[in-house]
Amino acid sequence: MAKQGKSHPPSSSAPDVEDSDFSSAVPSSDFPLLQLTDHFLIAMPSMLDPVFGGTVVYICEHHVGGALGVIINRPTDMTMDVLFERLDLSLEISPHVSLLPRAPVMFGGPVQVERGFVLHAPSVTYSSSLKVSDEVTLTTSRDVLEAVSQGQGPQQLLVTLGCAGWSAGQLEEEILRNGWLTVQADPAIIFETPIESRFVAAMNLLGIDPNRLTGEAGHA
């Protein structure tokens, strides 16, 4: 299973732990692997882990040292307005974030659960950001939330507390043990699809009916 607790320093392309207000990372060593950056991991029925069962994980970085991702379909009890209050930020309302105060903060994974990870559409450059694809950026610095609080932040975002991290070869082993399905990510599922529909939507990318899913592994 993905590591729990604190993780090792990131690769040179990942947000810098020292320079950001919140972040996590994975260790580094040589190991042959799939390239799963900008992919969804979809938990298989055989995934009985209470943390990851039934989840969809967006992989933000995957390299020889391991992988880093965030769960996108597990909301916490905290809403965005409460998070901003705890950060001592006043959340202003602009037309594109009219539902933001009531939006739930997501549980991103069991690593560094006290820290925040923000997936958003690329816009301006923040102090600690990792461009995952042309449509998704991961930011771990407070300035992105400061911009949102002022009505100037990215128009699409998902905020999580914590992330998921895998050491070298660990994710590949879990896939071989039929723990995950993998598929190229669709940003619309992250930013536009209702939380309760994201698992089915991710399955549909593979043409799979979740009700007929067995423990057989596969990826696209």
C-alpha positions as CSV (number, residue, x, y, z in Angstrom):
1,M,0.0,0.0,0.0
2,A,1.0,3.6,-0.4
3,K,3.3,4.8,2.4
4,Q,1.8,6.4,5.5
5,G,3.5,9.1,7.5
6,K,6.3,11.3,6.3
7,S,8.0,10.8,3.0
8,H,11.5,11.4,1.6
9,P,12.7,14.5,-0.3
10,P,11.3,14.9,-3.8
11,S,13.0,14.8,-7.1
12,S,14.3,18.0,-8.6
13,S,11.1,18.5,-10.5
14,A,8.8,18.2,-7.5
15,P,7.7,21.1,-5.3
16,D,10.5,21.8,-2.8
17,V,9.6,20.8,0.8
18,E,11.8,23.6,2.3
19,D,10.5,26.3,0.0
20,S,6.8,25.4,0.2
21,D,4.2,25.8,3.0
22,F,3.1,22.3,2.5
23,S,4.4,19.4,0.4
24,S,5.4,15.7,0.3
25,A,7.6,13.5,-1.9
26,V,9.1,10.1,-2.7
27,P,12.5,8.5,-2.5
28,S,14.9,7.9,-5.4
29,S,16.5,4.7,-6.7
30,D,16.8,2.9,-10.0
31,F,13.9,0.7,-10.8
32,P,12.1,-0.1,-14.1
33,L,8.6,1.2,-14.2
34,L,5.5,2.3,-16.1
35,Q,5.1,6.0,-16.8
36,L,2.0,6.9,-14.9
37,T,2.3,10.7,-14.4
38,D,-1.1,12.3,-15.3
39,H,-2.9,9.0,-14.9
40,F,-5.7,7.8,-12.7
41,L,-5.2,4.9,-10.4
42,I,-8.6,3.2,-9.9
43,A,-8.9,0.9,-6.9
44,M,-9.8,-2.7,-7.8
45,P,-12.3,-4.7,-5.8
46,S,-9.3,-6.6,-4.4
47,M,-8.1,-3.3,-2.8
48,L,-9.4,-3.9,0.8
49,D,-7.3,-1.3,2.4
50,P,-9.6,1.1,4.3
51,V,-7.7,4.2,3.1
52,F,-7.6,3.4,-0.6
53,G,-10.5,1.0,-1.2
54,G,-13.0,2.6,-3.7
55,T,-10.7,5.5,-4.5
56,V,-9.4,7.3,-7.6
57,V,-5.9,8.6,-7.3
58,Y,-4.4,11.2,-9.6
59,I,-0.7,10.6,-10.1
60,C,1.2,13.9,-10.1
61,E,4.7,12.5,-10.5
62,H,6.1,9.0,-11.3
63,H,9.7,8.3,-11.8
64,V,12.4,5.8,-10.8
65,G,12.3,7.0,-7.2
66,G,8.6,6.3,-6.8
67,A,5.3,8.1,-7.2
68,L,3.2,10.9,-5.7
69,G,-0.5,11.4,-6.1
70,V,-3.7,12.6,-4.4
71,I,-7.1,10.9,-3.9
72,I,-9.7,12.9,-5.8
73,N,-13.0,11.3,-4.6
74,R,-12.8,11.2,-0.8
75,P,-14.2,14.4,0.8
76,T,-13.4,15.4,4.4
77,D,-15.9,17.1,6.7
78,M,-14.0,20.4,6.2
79,T,-15.3,22.9,3.7
80,M,-13.2,25.5,1.9
81,D,-14.6,28.4,4.0
82,V,-13.5,26.6,7.2
83,L,-10.0,25.9,5.7
84,F,-9.6,29.6,4.7
85,E,-10.7,30.7,8.2
86,R,-8.0,28.4,9.7
87,L,-5.4,29.9,7.4
88,D,-6.5,33.4,8.4
89,L,-7.6,34.2,4.9
90,S,-10.8,36.0,4.0
91,L,-12.5,34.2,1.1
92,E,-13.9,36.7,-1.4
93,I,-16.5,35.6,-3.8
94,S,-16.0,35.9,-7.6
95,P,-18.3,34.5,-10.3
96,H,-16.1,31.5,-11.1
97,V,-15.9,30.3,-7.5
98,S,-19.4,31.0,-6.4
99,L,-19.7,27.5,-4.9
100,L,-16.2,27.4,-3.4
101,P,-17.1,28.2,0.2
102,R,-19.3,25.1,0.5
103,A,-16.9,22.8,-1.5
104,P,-15.4,20.1,0.6
105,V,-11.6,19.8,1.2
106,M,-10.6,16.4,0.0
107,F,-8.6,13.7,1.8
108,G,-5.6,13.3,-0.5
109,G,-3.9,10.4,1.2
110,P,-2.2,9.3,4.4
111,V,1.1,11.1,3.9
112,Q,1.5,14.5,5.6
113,V,-2.2,14.9,6.3
114,E,-1.6,18.2,8.0
115,R,-0.4,19.7,4.7
116,G,-2.4,20.9,1.7
117,F,-2.0,20.0,-2.0
118,V,-3.8,22.0,-4.7
119,L,-4.6,20.7,-8.1
120,H,-5.6,23.5,-10.5
121,A,-5.7,24.5,-14.1
122,P,-2.4,26.2,-15.1
123,S,-2.5,29.9,-14.7
124,V,0.2,32.1,-13.1
125,T,3.3,30.5,-11.6
126,Y,3.2,30.1,-7.8
127,S,6.2,29.7,-5.6
128,S,6.1,25.9,-5.4
129,S,4.3,24.3,-8.4
130,L,4.8,21.2,-10.5
131,K,3.3,21.2,-14.0
132,V,1.8,17.7,-14.3
133,S,0.3,18.3,-17.8
134,D,-0.9,21.1,-20.0
135,E,-4.1,21.1,-18.1
136,V,-3.2,20.3,-14.5
137,T,-0.7,21.8,-12.1
138,L,0.1,20.7,-8.5
139,T,0.9,23.6,-6.1
140,T,2.0,23.1,-2.5
141,S,2.6,26.7,-1.5
142,R,0.2,29.0,0.3
143,D,0.2,31.7,-2.3
144,V,-2.2,29.9,-4.6
145,L,-4.8,29.9,-1.8
146,E,-4.0,33.6,-1.1
147,A,-4.8,34.3,-4.7
148,V,-8.0,32.4,-4.5
149,S,-9.0,34.3,-1.4
150,Q,-8.6,37.5,-3.3
151,G,-10.7,36.3,-6.2
152,Q,-7.6,36.1,-8.4
153,G,-6.7,32.4,-8.3
154,P,-7.2,29.6,-10.8
155,Q,-10.7,29.1,-12.0
156,Q,-10.6,25.3,-11.5
157,L,-9.0,23.7,-8.4
158,L,-9.2,20.8,-6.0
159,V,-7.7,21.1,-2.5
160,T,-6.6,18.1,-0.6
161,L,-5.1,17.5,2.8
162,G,-2.4,14.9,2.6
163,C,-1.2,12.9,-0.4
164,A,-0.2,9.3,-1.3
165,G,3.4,8.3,-1.8
166,W,5.0,5.2,-3.1
167,S,8.7,4.2,-2.9
168,A,10.7,2.9,-5.8
169,G,8.9,-0.1,-7.4
170,Q,6.1,-0.2,-4.8
171,L,3.3,1.1,-7.1
172,E,4.3,-1.3,-9.9
173,E,4.1,-4.2,-7.4
174,E,0.6,-3.1,-6.3
175,I,-0.5,-3.0,-9.9
176,L,0.9,-6.5,-10.6
177,R,-1.0,-7.7,-7.5
178,N,-4.2,-6.5,-9.1
179,G,-4.5,-3.6,-6.7
180,W,-5.1,-0.8,-9.3
181,L,-6.4,-0.2,-12.8
182,T,-4.7,2.7,-14.6
183,V,-5.9,5.1,-17.3
184,Q,-4.8,8.4,-18.8
185,A,-6.4,11.1,-16.6
186,D,-9.2,13.4,-17.8
187,P,-9.1,16.8,-16.1
188,A,-12.8,17.2,-16.4
189,I,-13.2,14.3,-13.9
190,I,-11.0,16.2,-11.4
191,F,-12.5,19.6,-11.7
192,E,-16.1,19.2,-13.1
193,T,-17.5,15.8,-12.2
194,P,-19.4,15.5,-8.9
195,I,-17.3,13.8,-6.3
196,E,-19.7,10.8,-5.9
197,S,-19.5,10.2,-9.7
198,R,-15.7,10.3,-10.1
199,F,-15.1,6.6,-9.6
200,V,-17.6,5.6,-12.2
201,A,-16.5,8.3,-14.6
202,A,-12.9,7.1,-14.3
203,M,-14.0,3.5,-14.9
204,N,-15.9,4.7,-18.0
205,L,-12.6,5.9,-19.5
206,L,-11.7,2.2,-19.7
207,G,-15.2,1.2,-20.9
208,I,-15.7,-0.7,-17.7
209,D,-19.0,-1.1,-15.8
210,P,-17.9,-1.0,-12.1
211,N,-20.8,-3.4,-11.3
212,R,-19.2,-6.0,-13.4
213,L,-15.6,-5.4,-12.3
214,T,-13.6,-8.4,-11.0
215,G,-10.2,-8.6,-9.4
216,E,-8.4,-8.9,-12.8
217,A,-5.8,-6.3,-13.4
218,G,-5.3,-4.1,-16.4
219,H,-4.2,-0.6,-17.6
220,A,-4.5,1.7,-20.5
